[in-house]
């Protein structure tokens, strides 16, 4: 929200930060696998989601579990089990406590957090599901990594739409509005409409060759919902801001913001006046490369409506 930001890490911990002061307000500790009687993650934390009303925080990671926390008191309230591999993405449907999760086990699951119950599992992807997003409709979208597909799930109708267009692994996805979404892949950015199975636009960005042999694919995307503003990050030293143009049929590059490290996560504040970036020395999903010149942490980037 506009007062706090939560971060998860490979150290198994979650930290609640005060945006204004920059101080830690709470730490949700992790623990080593095999220790009984201790709540929290025993593996890398890969995904976080918070409800629209700020009541619940959900976290998931390589320990295959989803933990539900009271975001106000920072107390643990429930653990969901059911995924057979790492939980890679989480999102609450806006205005509800309905939680969608995706996993390396190729499935999407739905959970009712009010009643702490499992609802159902969605099947279709042929590879790890590594990204998920949803707005207010019961229609989450997911990124299927090396199956190179995006799927929009019509939960009520029990059907799905399959989108093709990227030629490489699709790693991140974010809704722009109920009818459009953006994807990030190892071959660039894709702009999509739910009405068409092919992308409205493809942009090969963040793909500059590096002497370190580190491929600069898109590692994170975010949108300011129901506007035309979005951002993308990689490991090429920049966060890029974009504007959707021509009735969401093109992408216009607005500016590049220099950063050091892997941009593992991006999020706009609710008011859209701050862009929050989670920066790491390594990619969040692996340890293929390491940039020792940067520090693990978060960056708060103030934004304004003028051209600067």
Beta strands, then each sheet from edge to edge (+ up, - down):
strand 1: 4-8
strand 2: 14-18
strand 3: 24-28
strand 4: 45-50
strand 5: 56-61
strand 6: 66-70
strand 7: 76-80
strand 8: 87-92
strand 9: 98-103
strand 10: 108-112
strand 11: 117-122
strand 12: 131-133
strand 13: 141-143
strand 14: 149-154
strand 15: 159-164
strand 16: 170-177
strand 17: 180-185
strand 18: 188-193
strand 19: 201-203
strand 20: 220-223
strand 21: 229-233
strand 22: 238-245
strand 23: 250-258
strand 24: 262-268
strand 25: 274-280
strand 26: 297-302
sheet 1: 1+ 2- 3+
sheet 2: 4+ 5- 6+ 7-
sheet 3: 8+ 9- 10+ 11-
sheet 4: 12+ 13- 14+ 15-
sheet 5: 16+ 17- 18+ 19-
sheet 6: 20+ 21- 22+ 23-
sheet 7: 24+ 25- 26+
end
